[in-house]
Amino acid sequence: MDVSVDLELGPAVNVTDEMRDAVADAFDHAGLGVNWKRMPGDRSLVERSRRSAPPTLQVFVRTDSECSTLGVINAIHSPLTAALTRISAELPTLPLGFVTVTPDGKRSYSFRATDTPAAIEEAMAVIETSADLDSATLGWFSDENRWLRLEEKIQVSGSVDRLKEILSGAPPDTRTTDQIDLEGRSPLHLAAMRDDVDEARTLVARGQGVNLW
């Protein structure tokens, strides 16, 4: 199976050379070749962002082969785990996540910035348990030691303040309220990553679906 790994690290205004090098070294050390989306260091991105946000790394694991989400993860499970845990150790405040992209669609797996390398390794060790979760957006909750549907957790918590804590994804490309970006991220997800509680509350009040991805 041919699998490609694309990296998106941004927003550029808050990404340092040391941070980019640490990410690149982690994947190189794990033996995974990667493609950078929006080349790191491209400062033109600053002009396209209406509001800066903390740096976030999103990893896109892609294949054109007919296979399940877990199939594409399993194809590079060991090196992907090694890269993610190494990045977590080197950049402990950087939110991490990865998105599988197969002919059947996309699925997002997110970690919290507070997750340790050991927590990420534990999450990857039980990634198979996510097979029974009917959602395109999953998050690892180390306090519960399991993968959960993010929309389920949001509904249980009933708090937009919790929303910004449990979602992790890429920085915003847009602040429109009626569309998703090129990678399928919703305005609610982007508002959460900007720490914009007021906008998130407004979107929820307008009926923004928490499972839109």
N, CA, C and O of each residue as an XYZ file, in Angstrom:
852
protein
N       0.844     -1.190      0.000
C       0.000      0.000      0.000
C       0.885      1.248      0.000
O       1.800      1.364      0.815
N       0.609      2.174     -0.913
C       1.336      3.442     -0.954
C       0.679      4.431     -0.001
O      -0.513      4.717     -0.117
N       1.450      4.946      0.931
C       0.958      5.902      1.918
C       1.844      7.137      1.880
O       3.069      7.025      1.924
N       1.235      8.311      1.800
C       1.985      9.559      1.870
C       1.636     10.286      3.165
O       0.530     10.157      3.690
N       2.588     11.040      3.658
C       2.395     11.792      4.899
C       2.647     13.265      4.608
O       3.749     13.649      4.216
N       1.625     14.082      4.800
C       1.721     15.523      4.590
C       1.664     16.232      5.941
O       0.900     15.840      6.823
N       2.465     17.266      6.095
C       2.507     18.017      7.344
C       2.042     19.441      7.131
O       2.377     20.076      6.132
N       1.270     19.932      8.075
C       0.814     21.317      8.064
C       1.126     21.907      9.438
O       0.554     21.486     10.444
N       2.024     22.871      9.475
C       2.442     23.501     10.718
C       2.240     24.998     10.607
O       2.810     25.646      9.729
N       1.438     25.540     11.487
C       1.157     26.959     11.387
C       0.357     27.442     12.585
O       0.063     26.645     13.476
N      -0.007     28.724     12.638
C       0.264     29.746     11.623
C       1.733     30.150     11.579
O       2.427     30.124     12.595
N       2.191     30.520     10.401
C       3.606     30.793     10.184
C       4.138     31.885     11.093
O       5.307     31.859     11.477
N       3.289     32.846     11.441
C       3.754     33.971     12.256
C       4.253     33.511     13.612
O       5.083     34.185     14.222
N       3.766     32.377     14.100
C       4.155     31.909     15.428
C       5.019     30.646     15.397
O       5.287     30.053     16.442
N       5.451     30.241     14.220
C       6.267     29.033     14.083
C       7.730     29.429     13.932
O       8.089     30.191     13.035
N       8.568     28.904     14.819
C       9.991     29.220     14.765
C      10.744     28.188     13.923
O      10.240     27.103     13.633
N      11.961     28.562     13.544
C      12.804     27.625     12.799
C      13.103     26.388     13.645
O      13.137     25.270     13.131
N      13.317     26.595     14.936
C      13.598     25.471     15.834
C      12.419     24.505     15.887
O      12.608     23.290     15.949
N      11.223     25.039     15.864
C      10.026     24.196     15.904
C       9.910     23.377     14.617
O       9.636     22.178     14.667
N      10.113     24.009     13.491
C      10.053     23.294     12.213
C      11.124     22.202     12.147
O      10.871     21.093     11.677
N      12.323     22.540     12.628
C      13.415     21.567     12.610
C      13.093     20.369     13.503
O      13.387     19.228     13.145
N      12.493     20.625     14.660
C      12.161     19.540     15.584
C      11.147     18.586     14.962
O      11.260     17.369     15.108
N      10.165     19.139     14.272
C       9.149     18.313     13.615
C       9.781     17.500     12.493
O       9.558     16.294     12.387
N      10.572     18.169     11.656
C      11.221     17.481     10.543
C      12.152     16.374     11.041
O      12.176     15.279     10.481
N      12.919     16.665     12.099
C      13.855     15.673     12.640
C      13.122     14.460     13.197
O      13.602     13.332     13.075
N      11.941     14.691     13.819
C      11.178     13.583     14.398
C      10.744     12.592     13.330
O      10.844     11.380     13.518
N      10.262     13.115     12.207
C       9.826     12.220     11.133
C      11.017     11.574     10.439
O      10.953     10.415     10.028
N      12.096     12.325     10.311
C      13.299     11.756      9.706
C      13.853     10.637     10.588
O      14.249      9.585     10.085
N      13.880     10.860     11.878
C      14.380      9.855     12.816
C      13.511      8.606     12.793
O      14.002      7.493     12.981
N      12.193      8.800     12.556
C      11.264      7.662     12.501
C      11.313      6.942     11.158
O      10.719      5.876     10.995
N      12.025      7.530     10.197
C      12.131      6.904      8.883
C      10.945      7.136      7.987
O      10.698      6.361      7.064
N      10.190      8.220      8.253
C       9.021      8.548      7.435
C       9.315      9.764      6.564
O       9.637     10.839      7.070
N       9.201      9.584      5.252
C       9.305     10.717      4.356
C       8.023     11.534      4.398
O       6.931     10.969      4.465
N       8.141     12.847      4.360
C       6.957     13.704      4.477
C       6.956     14.773      3.394
O       7.984     15.095      2.799
N       5.775     15.303      3.166
C       5.592     16.447      2.279
C       5.039     17.595      3.117
O       4.080     17.415      3.868
N       5.637     18.759      2.990
C       5.147     19.916      3.733
C       4.037     20.604      2.958
O       4.207     20.932      1.784
N       2.908     20.824      3.605
C       1.844     21.634      3.011
C       2.090     23.083      3.393
O       2.383     23.396      4.547
N       1.964     23.977      2.392
C       2.268     25.380      2.630
C       3.630     25.477      3.293
O       3.742     25.556      4.516
N       4.618     25.471      2.494
C       5.984     25.294      2.953
C       6.262     26.029      4.251
O       5.941     27.212      4.364
N       6.845     25.366      5.223
C       7.128     26.008      6.502
C       8.016     27.230      6.327
O       9.000     27.197      5.589
N       7.658     28.303      7.009
C       8.401     29.529      6.887
C       7.824     30.477      5.859
O       8.356     31.569      5.666
N       6.744     30.087      5.192
C       6.110     30.939      4.199
C       5.384     32.076      4.915
O       4.239     31.907      5.336
N       6.018     33.202      5.053
C       5.462     34.314      5.826
C       4.290     34.996      5.131
O       3.612     35.823      5.742
N       4.038     34.665      3.860
C       2.885     35.247      3.176
C       1.591     34.798      3.820
O       0.552     35.438      3.656
N       1.653     33.680      4.565
C       0.451     33.200      5.231
C      -0.034     34.186      6.270
O      -1.224     34.222      6.582
N       0.869     34.985      6.810
C       0.483     35.933      7.845
C      -0.582     36.883      7.321
O      -1.531     37.214      8.032
N      -0.426     37.319      6.084
C      -1.366     38.265      5.497
C      -2.737     37.654      5.296
O      -3.730     38.375      5.201
N      -2.806     36.325      5.229
C      -4.075     35.655      4.984
C      -4.808     35.310      6.267
O      -5.952     34.856      6.226
N      -4.162     35.519      7.406
C      -4.784     35.178      8.675
C      -5.344     36.432      9.323
O      -4.628     37.419      9.490
N      -6.589     36.400      9.679
C      -7.198     37.555     10.332
C      -6.822     37.622     11.802
O      -6.862     38.693     12.408
N      -6.464     36.507     12.367
C      -6.109     36.474     13.768
C      -5.065     35.380     13.962
O      -5.216     34.274     13.442
N      -4.010     35.686     14.708
C      -2.980     34.672     14.933
C      -3.478     33.667     15.953
O      -4.369     33.961     16.750
N      -2.897     32.487     15.920
C      -3.279     31.415     16.828
C      -2.021     30.668     17.227
O      -1.013     30.747     16.525
N      -2.055     29.945     18.338
C      -0.883     29.166     18.736
C      -0.550     28.138     17.661
O      -1.450     27.633     16.989
N       0.736     27.823     17.491
C       1.118     26.839     16.480
C       0.462     25.478     16.730
O       0.311     25.048     17.874
N       0.086     24.827     15.666
C      -0.518     23.502     15.719
C       0.038     22.667     14.578
O       0.228     23.163     13.467
N       0.297     21.394     14.861
C       0.750     20.482     13.822
C      -0.365     19.521     13.472
O      -0.946     18.882     14.349
N      -0.661     19.420     12.181
C      -1.611     18.431     11.697
C      -0.896     17.533     10.699
O      -0.199     18.007      9.801
N      -1.078     16.247     10.868
C      -0.438     15.249     10.015
C      -1.509     14.564      9.181
O      -2.467     14.016      9.727
N      -1.356     14.590      7.877
C      -2.323     13.971      6.974
C      -1.727     12.673      6.419
O      -0.710     12.693      5.726
N      -2.363     11.564      6.728
C      -1.910     10.250      6.277
C      -2.826      9.820      5.140
O      -4.005      9.545      5.364
N      -2.299      9.761      3.931
C      -3.126      9.587      2.745
C      -2.787      8.303      1.983
O      -1.641      7.854      1.952
N      -3.818      7.738      1.378
C      -3.614      6.631      0.438
C      -4.740      6.628     -0.581
O      -5.873      7.006     -0.282
N      -4.410      6.196     -1.783
C      -5.434      6.022     -2.820
C      -5.911      4.585     -2.883
O      -6.820      4.254     -3.646
N      -5.300      3.741     -2.085
C      -5.678      2.325     -2.070
C      -7.005      2.144     -1.332
O      -7.338      2.900     -0.419
N      -7.737      1.140     -1.744
C      -8.982      0.819     -1.038
C      -8.639      0.127      0.278
O      -8.174     -1.013      0.287
N      -8.869      0.817      1.374
C      -8.591      0.245      2.680
C      -9.347      1.026      3.734
O      -9.882      2.101      3.463
N      -9.387      0.483      4.923
C     -10.061      1.160      6.024
C      -9.146      2.221      6.622
O      -7.952      2.276      6.327
N      -9.734      3.061      7.472
C      -8.935      4.052      8.190
C      -7.838      3.388      9.000
O      -6.687      3.824      8.980
N      -8.198      2.333      9.711
C      -7.198      1.635     10.519
C      -6.159      0.944      9.646
O      -5.014      0.762     10.059
N      -6.562      0.562      8.444
C      -5.619     -0.074      7.535
C      -4.482      0.854      7.167
O      -3.325      0.434      7.142
N      -4.789      2.107      6.880
C      -3.740      3.051      6.502
C      -2.897      3.424      7.714
O      -1.698      3.667      7.579
N      -3.508      3.473      8.902
C      -2.733      3.742     10.120
C      -1.771      2.586     10.396
O      -0.596      2.796     10.697
N      -2.288      1.373     10.287
C      -1.461      0.206     10.573
C      -0.275      0.092      9.630
O       0.759     -0.475      9.983
N      -0.432      0.638      8.416
C       0.651      0.549      7.433
C       1.894      1.311      7.889
O       3.011      0.962      7.506
N       1.706      2.349      8.707
C       2.856      3.135      9.184
C       2.768      3.336     10.697
O       3.280      4.324     11.223
N       2.130      2.414     11.386
C       1.831      2.600     12.811
C       3.079      2.870     13.652
O       3.109      3.834     14.417
N       4.087      2.047     13.520
C       5.279      2.186     14.365
C       6.019      3.496     14.127
O       6.294      4.216     15.087
N       6.353      3.834     12.870
C       7.064      5.102     12.660
C       6.199      6.322     12.973
O       6.717      7.335     13.443
N       4.896      6.244     12.722
C       4.023      7.375     13.045
C       3.997      7.597     14.548
O       4.081      8.734     15.013
N       3.880      6.515     15.307
C       3.894      6.616     16.764
C       5.212      7.198     17.251
O       5.234      8.059     18.131
N       6.304      6.725     16.676
C       7.627      7.214     17.073
C       7.769      8.709     16.806
O       8.298      9.445     17.639
N       7.298      9.156     15.647
C       7.402     10.574     15.302
C       6.560     11.437     16.232
O       7.022     12.471     16.714
N       5.325     11.011     16.482
C       4.433     11.804     17.333
C       4.961     11.902     18.766
O       4.920     12.972     19.372
N       5.448     10.803     19.297
C       5.952     10.831     20.670
C       7.227     11.661     20.770
O       7.450     12.337     21.774
N       8.054     11.614     19.749
C       9.285     12.415     19.760
C       8.956     13.905     19.690
O       9.570     14.715     20.384
N       7.987     14.261     18.853
C       7.571     15.666     18.769
C       6.997     16.131     20.103
O       7.284     17.238     20.559
N       6.188     15.282     20.724
C       5.608     15.632     22.016
C       6.686     15.872     23.065
O       6.553     16.763     23.904
N       7.750     15.084     23.018
C       8.842     15.252     23.973
C       9.627     16.536     23.711
O      10.036     17.225     24.645
N       9.833     16.851     22.423
C      10.624     18.031     22.066
C       9.810     19.317     22.152
O      10.336     20.372     22.508
N       8.518     19.221     21.822
C       7.639     20.402     21.802
C       6.380     20.092     22.620
O       5.309     19.879     22.051
N       6.505     20.066     23.931
C       5.409     19.574     24.783
C       4.133     20.409     24.766
O       3.082     19.916     25.177
N       4.190     21.643     24.308
C       2.977     22.478     24.283
C       2.316     22.502     22.911
O       1.291     23.160     22.732
N       2.884     21.799     21.948
C       2.342     21.816     20.585
C       1.201     20.811     20.451
O       1.426     19.610     20.604
N      -0.032     21.277     20.164
C      -1.142     20.333     19.956
C      -0.874     19.458     18.731
O      -0.447     19.947     17.685
N      -1.130     18.167     18.879
C      -0.865     17.219     17.802
C      -2.152     16.528     17.373
O      -3.103     16.406     18.145
N      -2.156     16.090     16.146
C      -3.262     15.299     15.640
C      -2.920     14.782     14.264
O      -1.980     15.259     13.627
N      -3.681     13.807     13.805
C      -3.475     13.336     12.442
C      -4.822     13.010     11.805
O      -5.792     12.677     12.485
N      -4.849     13.115     10.497
C      -6.064     12.879      9.722
C      -5.770     11.804      8.691
O      -4.820     11.917      7.916
N      -6.582     10.766      8.686
C      -6.451      9.751      7.643
C      -7.320     10.159      6.463
O      -8.455     10.603      6.639
N      -6.781     10.005      5.267
C      -7.501     10.352      4.042
C      -7.453      9.146      3.124
O      -6.398      8.804      2.591
N      -8.599      8.501      2.938
C      -8.717      7.324      2.088
C      -9.833      7.561      1.076
O     -10.558      8.550      1.190
N      -9.989      6.682      0.094
C     -11.098      6.854     -0.857
C     -12.466      6.896     -0.178
O     -13.421      7.426     -0.745
N     -12.567      6.343      1.029
C     -13.850      6.342      1.735
C     -14.108      7.616      2.525
O     -15.216      7.822      3.019
N     -13.089      8.483      2.652
C     -13.291      9.730      3.373
C     -12.169     10.037      4.344
O     -11.094      9.439      4.290
N     -12.444     10.991      5.245
C     -11.438     11.447      6.201
C     -11.860     11.101      7.614
O     -13.045     10.991      7.928
N     -10.846     10.931      8.462
C     -11.106     10.747      9.889
C      -9.981     11.407     10.666
O      -8.800     11.220     10.374
N     -10.382     12.189     11.669
C      -9.417     12.946     12.455
C      -9.204     12.313     13.824
O     -10.151     11.898     14.491
N      -7.937     12.250     14.226
C      -7.554     11.777     15.558
C      -6.778     12.912     16.239
O      -5.759     13.368     15.721
N      -7.260     13.356     17.387
C      -6.648     14.503     18.048
C      -6.148     14.169     19.443
O      -6.736     13.367     20.168
N      -5.032     14.818     19.796
C      -4.489     14.737     21.150
C      -4.569     16.121     21.768
O      -4.559     17.130     21.063
N      -4.650     16.161     23.083
C      -4.600     17.434     23.779
C      -3.156     17.857     23.974
O      -2.256     17.019     24.037
N      -2.940     19.164     24.070
C      -1.583     19.674     24.262
C      -0.980     19.179     25.568
O       0.242     19.149     25.717
N      -1.824     18.793     26.511
C      -1.347     18.305     27.804
C      -0.955     16.831     27.769
O      -0.407     16.318     28.744
N      -1.226     16.146     26.663
C      -0.875     14.728     26.579
C       0.642     14.554     26.517
O       1.324     15.211     25.731
N       1.145     13.677     27.342
C       2.583     13.391     27.387
C       2.954     12.405     26.285
O       2.073     11.790     25.686
N       4.253     12.248     26.009
C       4.664     11.217     25.049
C       4.135      9.843     25.430
O       3.733      9.068     24.563
N       4.135      9.538     26.728
C       3.632      8.233     27.176
C       2.144      8.092     26.881
O       1.682      7.013     26.509
N       1.392      9.183     27.046
C      -0.045      9.148     26.771
C      -0.308      8.926     25.286
O      -1.211      8.177     24.914
N       0.487      9.580     24.439
C       0.325      9.408     22.997
C       0.680      7.982     22.585
O      -0.002      7.384     21.752
N       1.734      7.448     23.162
C       2.112      6.068     22.858
C       1.011      5.101     23.292
O       0.719      4.130     22.593
N       0.409      5.369     24.440
C      -0.676      4.527     24.928
C      -1.888      4.610     24.011
O      -2.532      3.601     23.723
N      -2.194      5.830     23.553
C      -3.324      6.026     22.651
C      -3.125      5.267     21.342
O      -4.052      4.637     20.834
N      -1.917      5.333     20.805
C      -1.635      4.651     19.550
C      -1.649      3.135     19.727
O      -1.950      2.397     18.789
N      -1.327      2.680     20.923
C      -1.315      1.235     21.176
C      -2.712      0.642     21.150
O      -2.885     -0.550     20.895
N      -3.724      1.489     21.419
C      -5.105      0.990     21.441
C      -5.935      1.647     20.346
O      -7.153      1.775     20.473
N      -5.271      2.061     19.270
C      -5.971      2.739     18.182
C      -7.055      1.851     17.571
O      -8.036      2.359     17.028
N      -6.889      0.545     17.652
C      -7.867     -0.388     17.093
C      -9.242     -0.225     17.754
O     -10.268     -0.524     17.143
N      -9.254      0.248     18.999
C     -10.536      0.393     19.709
C     -11.402      1.484     19.110
O     -12.592      1.569     19.414
N     -10.816      2.323     18.258
C     -11.595      3.397     17.645
C     -12.463      2.891     16.499
O     -13.297      3.632     15.979
N     -12.275      1.650     16.109
C     -13.012      1.103     14.963
C     -14.515      1.126     15.186
O     -15.278      1.272     14.230
N     -14.950      0.986     16.426
C     -16.384      0.912     16.719
C     -17.017      2.277     16.953
O     -18.218      2.357     17.213
N     -16.239      3.349     16.867
C     -16.763      4.687     17.114
C     -17.254      5.299     15.811
O     -16.477      5.474     14.872
N     -18.526      5.621     15.753
C     -19.150      6.163     14.552
C     -18.983      7.670     14.523
O     -19.899      8.415     14.871
N     -17.822      8.106     14.111
C     -17.543      9.537     14.055
C     -16.348      9.785     13.158
O     -15.474      8.929     13.021
N     -16.314     10.967     12.543
C     -15.170     11.357     11.727
C     -14.177     12.170     12.540
O     -13.125     12.548     12.025
N     -14.490     12.447     13.803
C     -13.654     13.299     14.626
C     -13.487     12.673     16.000
O     -14.417     12.678     16.806
N     -12.306     12.135     16.269
C     -12.054     11.437     17.518
C     -10.980     12.149     18.327
O     -10.112     12.817     17.765
N     -11.040     12.005     19.635
C     -10.034     12.578     20.513
C      -9.621     11.577     21.573
O     -10.423     10.752     22.012
N      -8.354     11.658     21.984
C      -7.860     10.787     23.041
C      -8.011     11.494     24.385
O      -7.561     12.626     24.558
N      -8.648     10.812     25.327
C      -8.840     11.354     26.663
C      -8.069     10.482     27.639
O      -8.532      9.423     28.063
N      -6.868     10.962     27.984
C      -5.990     10.159     28.822
C      -6.549      9.945     30.214
O      -6.236      8.948     30.865
N      -7.388     10.887     30.685
C      -7.962     10.711     32.011
C      -8.977      9.572     32.031
O      -9.262      9.001     33.084
N      -9.523      9.244     30.850
C     -10.450      8.118     30.741
C      -9.814      6.922     30.032
O     -10.406      5.847     29.932
N      -8.604      7.140     29.548
C      -7.825      6.078     28.900
C      -8.562      5.465     27.710
O      -8.616      4.243     27.569
N      -9.125      6.315     26.859
C      -9.842      5.797     25.696
C     -10.040      6.885     24.650
O      -9.961      8.081     24.934
N     -10.304      6.420     23.419
C     -10.703      7.298     22.327
C     -12.195      7.561     22.444
O     -12.970      6.663     22.774
N     -12.597      8.813     22.169
C     -14.005      9.173     22.241
C     -14.390     10.020     21.039
O     -13.558     10.705     20.445
N     -15.666      9.958     20.697
C     -16.215     10.868     19.692
C     -16.211     12.260     20.302
O     -16.771     12.465     21.378
N     -15.581     13.225     19.622
C     -15.484     14.561     20.196
C     -16.847     15.205     20.395
O     -17.073     15.904     21.383
N     -17.757     14.967     19.454
C     -19.076     15.591     19.605
C     -19.810     15.036     20.819
O     -20.582     15.746     21.463
N     -19.569     13.783     21.126
C     -20.184     13.182     22.311
C     -19.662     13.844     23.576
O     -20.426     14.121     24.500
N     -18.368     14.096     23.616
C     -17.761     14.713     24.785
C     -18.239     16.149     24.948
O     -18.472     16.618     26.062
N     -18.381     16.846     23.812
C     -18.859     18.225     23.872
C     -20.272     18.268     24.424
O     -20.589     19.102     25.272
N     -21.129     17.361     23.939
C     -22.505     17.338     24.391
C     -22.595     17.011     25.872
O     -23.427     17.568     26.589
N     -21.734     16.102     26.333
C     -21.738     15.728     27.745
C     -21.273     16.890     28.604
O     -21.858     17.168     29.651
N     -20.228     17.565     28.166
C     -19.693     18.650     28.970
C     -20.625     19.848     28.974
O     -20.737     20.552     29.977
N     -21.304     20.083     27.832
C     -22.245     21.187     27.745
C     -21.585     22.535     27.897
O     -22.252     23.493     28.290
N     -20.313     22.653     27.605
C     -19.598     23.900     27.843
C     -18.700     24.224     26.680
O     -17.909     23.387     26.246
N     -18.815     25.440     26.169
C     -17.935     25.872     25.092
C     -16.518     26.066     25.622
O     -15.552     25.929     24.872
N     -16.390     26.383     26.908
C     -15.061     26.500     27.489
C     -14.319     25.170     27.420
O     -13.099     25.145     27.262
N     -15.055     24.062     27.540
C     -14.436     22.747     27.416
C     -14.107     22.440     25.961
O     -13.167     21.701     25.667
N     -14.894     23.017     25.052
C     -14.683     22.752     23.631
C     -13.278     23.131     23.214
O     -12.612     22.377     22.504
N     -12.824     24.294     23.650
C     -11.500     24.747     23.237
C     -10.395     23.900     23.845
O      -9.277     23.867     23.331
N     -10.707     23.212     24.945
C      -9.703     22.380     25.584
C      -9.550     21.037     24.889
O      -8.450     20.484     24.854
N     -10.638     20.501     24.332
C     -10.575     19.129     23.839
C     -10.371     19.013     22.341
O     -10.048     17.938     21.835
N     -10.555     20.098     21.641
C     -10.301     20.035     20.209
C      -8.862     20.428     19.910
O      -8.332     21.350     20.530
N      -8.244     19.761     18.999
C      -6.973     20.220     18.477
C      -6.967     19.961     16.991
O      -7.427     18.913     16.539
N      -6.452     20.901     16.229
C      -6.450     20.788     14.782
C      -5.576     21.874     14.218
O      -4.797     22.496     14.941
N      -5.702     22.104     12.933
C      -4.846     23.076     12.281
C      -5.355     24.490     12.480
O      -6.530     24.678     12.797
N      -4.487     25.507     12.301
C      -4.895     26.895     12.468
C      -5.891     27.320     11.414
O      -5.957     26.711     10.347
N      -6.669     28.357     11.692
C      -7.742     28.751     10.791
C      -7.259     29.375      9.496
O      -6.293     30.139      9.475
N      -7.954     29.032      8.409
C      -7.738     29.702      7.134
C      -8.852     30.710      6.869
O      -8.718     31.571      6.000
N      -9.925     30.607      7.600
C     -11.094     31.430      7.343
C     -11.882     31.615      8.604
O     -11.792     30.790      9.514
N     -12.671     32.696      8.690
C     -13.543     32.910      9.832
C     -14.988     32.984      9.366
O     -15.841     33.485     10.099
N     -15.277     32.508      8.195
C     -16.654     32.490      7.739
C     -17.456     31.533      8.589
O     -16.904     30.604      9.178
N     -18.760     31.756      8.656
C     -19.601     30.976      9.548
C     -20.485     29.982      8.822
O     -21.300     29.315      9.460
N     -20.352     29.860      7.509
C     -21.276     28.994      6.786
C     -20.566     28.017      5.862
O     -21.180     27.497      4.930
N     -19.283     27.756      6.101
C     -18.570     26.831      5.235
C     -17.441     26.172      5.994
O     -17.092     26.584      7.100
N     -16.870     25.140      5.385
C     -15.705     24.487      5.959
C     -14.513     24.810      5.081
O     -14.668     25.196      3.922
N     -13.308     24.649      5.645
C     -12.125     24.987      4.862
C     -11.738     23.830      3.945
O     -12.447     22.828      3.852
N     -10.604     23.986      3.275
C     -10.213     23.011      2.262
C      -9.949     21.633      2.827
O     -10.015     20.641      2.102
N      -9.653     21.558      4.113
C      -9.422     20.264      4.736
C     -10.641     19.783      5.517
O     -10.558     18.793      6.244
N     -11.777     20.477      5.373
C     -13.007     20.013      5.990
C     -13.207     20.451      7.426
O     -14.076     19.913      8.111
N     -12.430     21.412      7.905
C     -12.584     21.859      9.279
C     -13.693     22.904      9.367
O     -13.773     23.804      8.531
N     -14.532     22.784     10.363
C     -15.680     23.678     10.495
C     -15.294     24.968     11.201
O     -14.274     25.016     11.888
N     -16.104     26.022     11.040
C     -15.852     27.276     11.758
C     -15.831     27.093     13.268
O     -15.087     27.785     13.964
N     -16.640     26.169     13.787
C     -16.651     25.927     15.224
C     -15.309     25.360     15.680
O     -14.776     25.751     16.719
N     -14.774     24.437     14.892
C     -13.470     23.863     15.213
C     -12.402     24.944     15.185
O     -11.555     24.995     16.076
N     -12.429     25.799     14.187
C     -11.427     26.849     14.060
C     -11.550     27.871     15.184
O     -10.543     28.356     15.699
N     -12.783     28.198     15.565
C     -12.993     29.127     16.677
C     -12.421     28.565     17.964
O     -11.834     29.293     18.764
N     -12.595     27.263     18.160
C     -12.058     26.628     19.367
C     -10.548     26.723     19.392
O      -9.955     26.985     20.438
N      -9.919     26.509     18.239
C      -8.465     26.549     18.195
C      -7.926     27.969     18.345
O      -6.780     28.152     18.756
N      -8.744     28.984     18.014
C      -8.333     30.377     18.222
C      -8.572     30.816     19.655
O      -8.219     31.933     20.033
N      -9.179     29.930     20.466
C      -9.525     30.291     21.839
C     -10.617     31.358     21.852
O     -10.724     32.129     22.805
N     -11.420     31.402     20.802
C     -12.453     32.422     20.652
C     -13.773     31.892     21.196
O     -14.604     31.385     20.442
N     -13.963     32.011     22.511
C     -15.140     31.456     23.163
C     -16.411     32.154     22.698
O     -17.437     31.506     22.489
N     -16.345     33.475     22.535
C     -17.544     34.218     22.127
C     -18.041     33.755     20.765
O     -19.238     33.539     20.576
N     -17.132     33.604     19.826
C     -17.547     33.174     18.495
C     -18.065     31.735     18.525
O     -19.033     31.402     17.842
N     -17.408     30.882     19.328
C     -17.867     29.498     19.442
C     -19.290     29.455     19.993
O     -20.124     28.702     19.492
N     -19.572     30.251     21.014
C     -20.922     30.294     21.572
C     -21.938     30.749     20.517
O     -23.041     30.212     20.419
N     -21.533     31.756     19.731
C     -22.423     32.260     18.689
C     -22.718     31.180     17.654
O     -23.862     31.017     17.230
N     -21.687     30.446     17.250
C     -21.864     29.383     16.263
C     -22.754     28.269     16.799
O     -23.609     27.752     16.078
N     -22.557     27.898     18.060
C     -23.400     26.875     18.661
C     -24.851     27.345     18.712
O     -25.773     26.580     18.427
N     -25.043     28.610     19.079
C     -26.395     29.157     19.155
C     -27.076     29.175     17.795
O     -28.299     29.062     17.703
N     -26.289     29.315     16.751
C     -26.826     29.333     15.385
C     -27.051     27.922     14.845
O     -27.538     27.747     13.728
N     -26.694     26.924     15.643
C     -26.934     25.552     15.223
C     -25.785     24.888     14.513
O     -25.969     23.874     13.841
N     -24.575     25.460     14.657
C     -23.409     24.840     14.025
C     -23.244     23.412     14.540
O     -23.177     23.203     15.751
N     -23.178     22.428     13.647
C     -23.048     21.040     14.052
C     -21.658     20.741     14.569
O     -20.672     21.044     13.897
N     -21.560     20.155     15.744
C     -20.256     19.858     16.322
C     -19.580     18.684     15.627
O     -18.386     18.457     15.826
N     -20.317     17.938     14.821
C     -19.719     16.814     14.124
C     -19.390     17.137     12.679
O     -19.088     16.238     11.893
N     -19.448     18.422     12.319
C     -19.104     18.813     10.955
C     -17.606     18.805     10.802
O     -16.906     19.558     11.480
N     -17.098     17.958      9.913
C     -15.652     17.832      9.697
C     -15.389     17.477      8.255
O     -14.234     17.322      7.858
